[in-house]
């Protein structure tokens, strides 16, 4: 009936106190019963037997396991011996009948429910018989009804408390298990969030940089013999991109701001630097940058980093897929939000076709940009049609949720 483990240990102080009370009550009732017998029946022939059995019962009870110890074969044998000695005492001296009260609780605690209730019934019968034997004069119905009523109340209260304790232990076990599952879920979510962050950072920095390097090196290879000066310039540009990507990689591994913002530059300055760099490195794509308005408060670092990454990803898509000749970055600072527009004059596309990219295909760019904006409570919209260019718009509120 009793469970082992932390929940059982948590109730140990209360159980130890109850065990002390039960032991004290048993010895008090045993002593009072012995004194009553000796004072009311002096010189009885079986007085030495009563004294010996009382001493033996006290010693047996004292040497036994604690009243609230877990059930075990040794404890069952001890309980049987204690009950047997007590029954002999009650037969010889009915004064010892009320020692049954502590034995009620010991039996209820030790035996299975049905066996415990059977033991309580037997003990109660002995108590009733003893009370009737001690009575003199007219028949008193209390002597027959009171002991069963007391036993029934004690048994009902004990069983109810035991069931409540079992339910409480189950609830505590469920709570501990739920807490462990919640901690495991949080760890998994943290791992997935970190993977998502790294995937977006890799896509917007390393992957785009590697793509640019490949294009430059392929261009250098094509003109290596005919135009060695141009080929050398392509190689040097690719090396510059590799150096910048290395710095970006070190920064996003440590969850730091983009390199363009690391030196204290504002988002406006970082976007202008990005536009100039893309115009130089992309070969044929002219990128302009416009800033409209001034933010009422300094942009939070998370907002500036997210918008810069969105601009990088959008320009990478323009460079790789749009076939555009010009692109424009427009940063608009309003009272309650900041908006970044990236427009190009490329071939455009059907927006519905990339709303849900097919499994195994590329298409991480737009979902990653949407995820960045959504994390900060913002939105990202794309307007495009075949042959009409593309406009990507990211709007982020200035009261960024923590």
C-alpha positions in Angstrom: 0.0 0.0 0.0 2.9 2.3 0.7 5.1 3.4 -2.2 8.8 3.7 -2.0 10.6 6.7 -3.4 10.6 10.5 -3.0 6.9 10.9 -2.4 7.0 8.3 0.4 10.0 10.0 2.0 8.2 13.4 1.9 5.6 12.1 4.4 8.2 10.4 6.7 8.2 13.1 9.4 4.4 13.0 9.8 4.3 9.2 9.8 7.1 9.0 12.4 5.1 11.3 14.6 2.0 9.2 14.2 4.0 6.0 15.0 5.2 7.6 18.3 1.6 8.5 19.2 0.4 4.9 18.4 3.2 3.3 20.5 2.6 5.6 23.4 -1.2 4.9 23.3 -0.7 1.2 23.2 1.7 1.1 26.2 -0.6 3.6 28.1 -3.7 1.4 27.5 -1.7 -1.8 28.4 -0.4 -0.3 31.6 -3.9 1.1 32.6 -5.5 -2.3 31.9 -2.9 -4.0 34.1 -3.4 -1.6 36.9 -7.1 -1.9 36.7 -6.9 -5.7 36.9 -4.5 -5.7 39.8 -6.6 -3.2 41.8 -9.9 -4.9 41.2 -8.8 -8.5 41.3 -6.1 -8.8 43.9 -5.0 -12.3 44.8 -6.4 -13.9 41.6 -4.8 -17.3 41.0 -3.9 -16.4 37.4 -2.4 -13.0 38.3 1.2 -14.2 37.6 0.0 -15.2 34.2 -1.6 -11.9 33.6 1.5 -10.0 34.6 3.8 -12.3 32.5 1.6 -12.0 29.5 1.4 -8.2 29.9 5.2 -8.0 30.1 5.6 -10.3 27.2 3.1 -8.3 25.1 4.9 -5.0 26.0 8.3 -6.5 25.0 6.9 -8.0 21.8 5.3 -4.8 20.8 8.5 -2.8 21.7 10.8 -5.0 19.7 8.6 -5.2 16.7 8.9 -3.0 13.5 7.5 0.6 13.6 3.7 0.7 13.5 3.8 2.4 10.1 6.5 0.3 8.5 6.0 -1.2 5.1 4.3 -4.6 4.9 6.7 -7.6 5.0 6.5 -11.3 6.0 8.3 -10.5 9.3 5.9 -7.8 10.1 2.9 -10.0 9.4 4.3 -12.7 11.7 4.9 -10.1 14.4 1.4 -8.8 14.1 -0.1 -12.3 14.4 1.9 -12.9 17.5 0.9 -9.6 19.1 -2.8 -10.3 18.3 -2.6 -13.8 19.7 -1.1 -12.8 23.0 -3.6 -10.0 23.3 -6.5 -12.4 22.7 -5.2 -14.7 25.5 -5.0 -11.7 27.8 -8.5 -10.6 27.0 -9.9 -14.1 27.7 -8.1 -14.1 31.1 -8.7 -10.5 31.9 -11.3 -8.5 29.9 -9.8 -5.3 31.2 -7.2 -5.5 28.4 -9.9 -5.2 25.7 -9.3 -1.5 24.8 -5.6 -2.3 23.8 -7.3 -3.3 20.6 -7.6 0.3 19.4 -3.9 0.8 18.4 -4.0 -2.7 16.9 -6.9 -1.6 14.7 -4.6 1.0 13.0 -1.6 -1.4 12.9 -3.7 -4.0 11.1 -5.2 -1.5 8.7 -1.7 -0.3 7.9 -0.1 -3.7 7.5 -2.7 -6.0 5.9 -4.6 -5.8 2.5 -8.0 -4.0 2.8 -10.1 -7.1 3.1 -7.8 -8.9 5.6 -7.5 -5.7 7.6 -11.2 -5.3 7.9 -11.6 -9.0 8.9 -9.0 -8.4 11.6 -10.8 -5.3 12.8 -14.1 -7.3 13.0 -12.4 -10.0 15.1 -10.8 -7.5 17.5 -14.1 -5.7 17.8 -15.9 -9.0 18.7 -13.4 -9.6 21.4 -13.9 -6.1 22.8 -17.7 -6.6 22.8 -17.4 -9.9 24.5 -15.0 -8.4 27.1 -17.3 -5.5 27.8 -20.3 -7.9 28.3 -18.2 -10.0 30.6 -17.3 -6.9 32.7 -20.8 -5.6 32.8 -23.0 -6.1 35.9 -26.7 -5.8 36.3 -29.0 -5.0 33.4 -28.1 -5.4 29.7 -26.6 -2.2 28.3 -27.0 -1.9 24.5 -24.0 0.6 24.4 -21.7 -2.3 25.3 -22.7 -4.1 22.1 -23.1 -1.1 19.8 -20.4 1.3 20.8 -17.3 -0.8 20.1 -18.5 -1.7 16.5 -19.4 1.9 15.9 -16.0 3.1 17.1 -14.2 0.5 15.0 -16.3 1.3 11.9 -15.5 5.0 12.3 -11.8 4.4 12.8 -11.6 2.0 9.9 -13.6 4.3 7.6 -11.4 7.3 8.5 -8.2 5.4 8.1 -9.2 3.9 4.7 -10.3 7.3 3.5 -7.1 9.0 4.6 -5.1 6.2 3.0 -6.9 6.6 -0.3 -6.4 10.4 -0.1 -2.7 9.8 0.5 -2.4 7.4 -2.4 -4.2 9.9 -4.7 -1.9 12.7 -3.5 1.2 10.6 -4.2 -0.2 9.8 -7.6 -0.7 13.5 -8.3 2.8 14.3 -7.1 4.2 11.6 -9.3 2.2 12.9 -12.3 3.4 16.4 -11.5 7.0 15.3 -11.4 6.6 13.3 -14.6 4.9 16.3 -16.3 7.6 18.6 -15.2 10.3 16.3 -16.6 8.4 16.0 -19.9 8.0 19.8 -20.0 11.7 20.2 -19.4 12.5 17.7 -22.2 10.1 19.5 -24.5 11.7 22.9 -23.7 15.1 21.4 -24.4 13.9 20.1 -27.7 12.2 23.4 -28.6 15.4 25.2 -27.7 17.4 22.9 -29.9 15.0 23.4 -32.8 15.0 27.2 -32.3 18.8 27.2 -32.3 18.9 25.0 -35.5 16.4 27.4 -37.1 18.6 30.4 -36.2 21.7 28.8 -37.5 20.0 27.7 -40.7 18.7 31.3 -41.4 22.1 32.7 -40.6 23.9 30.3 -42.9 21.4 30.9 -45.7 21.7 34.7 -45.4 25.5 34.8 -45.0 27.6 31.7 -45.8 25.4 30.2 -48.5 24.9 33.6 -50.3 28.6 34.3 -50.0 29.6 30.9 -51.3 27.2 31.4 -54.2 28.8 34.8 -55.0 32.3 33.3 -54.8 31.3 30.5 -57.2 30.0 32.9 -59.7 33.1 35.1 -59.5 35.5 32.2 -59.7 33.5 30.8 -62.7 33.8 34.2 -64.4 37.5 34.4 -63.6 38.0 31.0 -65.1 36.2 32.0 -68.4 38.5 35.1 -68.9 41.6 33.7 -67.2 43.6 33.6 -70.5 42.0 36.4 -72.5 41.7 39.0 -69.7 44.0 38.1 -66.8 43.5 41.5 -65.2 39.7 41.0 -65.0 40.2 37.4 -63.8 42.5 38.6 -61.0 39.9 41.2 -60.0 37.2 38.5 -59.8 39.5 36.4 -57.6 40.3 39.3 -55.3 36.6 40.0 -54.9 35.9 36.4 -54.1 38.6 36.5 -51.5 37.0 39.6 -50.0 33.7 37.8 -49.8 35.3 34.8 -48.2 36.9 37.0 -45.5 33.6 38.8 -44.8 31.8 35.4 -44.6 34.4 34.2 -42.1 33.7 37.2 -39.9 30.0 36.6 -40.2 30.3 32.9 -39.3 32.2 33.7 -36.2 29.6 36.3 -35.1 26.5 34.3 -35.7 28.0 31.2 -33.9 28.2 33.5 -30.8 24.7 35.0 -31.6 26.2 38.4 -32.2 25.0 41.2 -34.4 25.9 41.1 -38.2 29.4 42.4 -38.9 27.9 45.5 -40.7 26.3 46.5 -37.5 29.1 45.5 -35.1 31.1 48.7 -35.4 28.3 50.9 -34.1 26.9 51.7 -37.6 23.2 52.3 -37.9 20.8 50.2 -40.0 20.8 53.0 -42.6 24.6 52.9 -42.9 24.6 49.1 -43.0 22.0 49.0 -45.8 23.9 51.6 -47.8 27.1 49.6 -47.4 25.2 46.5 -48.5 23.9 48.2 -51.6 27.3 49.4 -52.6 28.9 46.0 -52.0 26.2 44.2 -54.0 26.5 46.7 -56.9 30.3 46.0 -57.0 30.3 42.3 -56.5 27.2 41.1 -58.4 28.3 42.2 -61.8 25.5 43.8 -63.7 23.1 44.5 -60.8 22.9 48.1 -59.7 21.5 48.4 -56.1 20.3 51.8 -54.7 19.4 52.6 -51.1 16.9 55.2 -49.9 16.0 56.1 -46.3 12.8 58.0 -45.6 12.1 59.4 -42.2 13.9 59.1 -38.9 12.8 56.6 -36.2 11.2 58.3 -33.1 13.4 56.0 -30.9 16.7 54.2 -31.7 15.9 50.9 -33.4 16.4 47.8 -31.1 19.4 45.7 -32.1 17.2 42.7 -32.8 15.1 44.8 -35.3 18.2 46.2 -37.1 19.8 42.8 -37.3 16.6 41.1 -38.7 16.0 43.8 -41.3 19.6 43.7 -42.5 19.4 39.9 -42.8 16.1 40.2 -44.7 17.8 42.7 -47.1 20.7 40.3 -47.6 18.4 37.4 -48.3 16.2 39.4 -50.6 19.2 40.7 -52.7 20.6 37.2 -52.9 17.3 36.0 -54.4 17.3 39.0 -56.8 20.9 38.2 -57.8 20.3 34.4 -58.3 16.8 34.2 -59.6 15.4 37.5 -60.8 17.7 38.4 -63.8 17.3 42.0 -62.7 19.5 45.0 -63.7 18.4 47.3 -60.8 17.2 46.8 -57.3 16.2 49.3 -54.7 16.3 49.2 -50.9 13.9 51.6 -49.2 13.9 52.0 -45.4 10.8 53.9 -44.1 10.7 54.9 -40.5 7.2 55.6 -39.2 6.1 56.5 -35.7 5.1 53.0 -34.7 7.0 50.7 -37.1 9.8 50.5 -39.6 9.3 49.2 -43.1 11.9 47.8 -45.5 11.0 47.4 -49.2 13.2 45.6 -51.7 12.1 46.1 -55.3 13.7 44.8 -58.5 12.9 45.0 -62.2 13.5 41.3 -62.8 11.4 38.6 -64.4 9.1 38.2 -61.5 7.3 35.0 -60.5 3.9 33.6 -59.4 3.8 34.3 -55.7 1.4 31.3 -55.2 4.0 28.9 -56.6 6.4 29.6 -53.8 4.0 30.0 -50.9 4.5 26.3 -50.1 7.8 25.1 -51.6 7.8 21.5 -52.6 9.7 19.1 -50.4 13.4 18.7 -51.4 13.4 22.0 -53.3 15.1 25.3 -52.5 12.9 27.9 -51.0 14.4 28.5 -47.6 14.9 32.2 -48.2 11.3 33.5 -48.1 10.3 31.2 -45.1 13.4 32.3 -43.2 12.6 36.0 -43.9 9.0 35.5 -42.8 10.2 33.7 -39.6 12.5 36.6 -38.8 9.7 39.2 -39.2 7.2 37.0 -37.3 9.5 36.5 -34.4 9.6 40.3 -33.8 5.8 40.7 -34.2 6.1 41.9 -37.8 4.9 40.8 -41.3 6.5 40.1 -44.6 4.6 40.4 -47.9 5.7 39.7 -51.5 4.1 41.2 -54.6 5.1 39.9 -57.9 3.9 38.6 -61.3 5.7 37.1 -64.2 7.5 39.8 -66.2 6.6 42.6 -63.8 9.4 42.5 -61.2 9.1 41.9 -57.5 8.5 44.0 -54.4 9.2 42.4 -51.0 8.1 44.4 -47.9 9.0 43.7 -44.3 7.2 45.7 -41.5 8.2 45.4 -37.9 6.6 47.3 -35.0 8.9 49.4 -32.8 7.4 48.0 -29.6 9.2 44.6 -30.2 7.9 41.8 -27.9 10.5 40.5 -25.5 
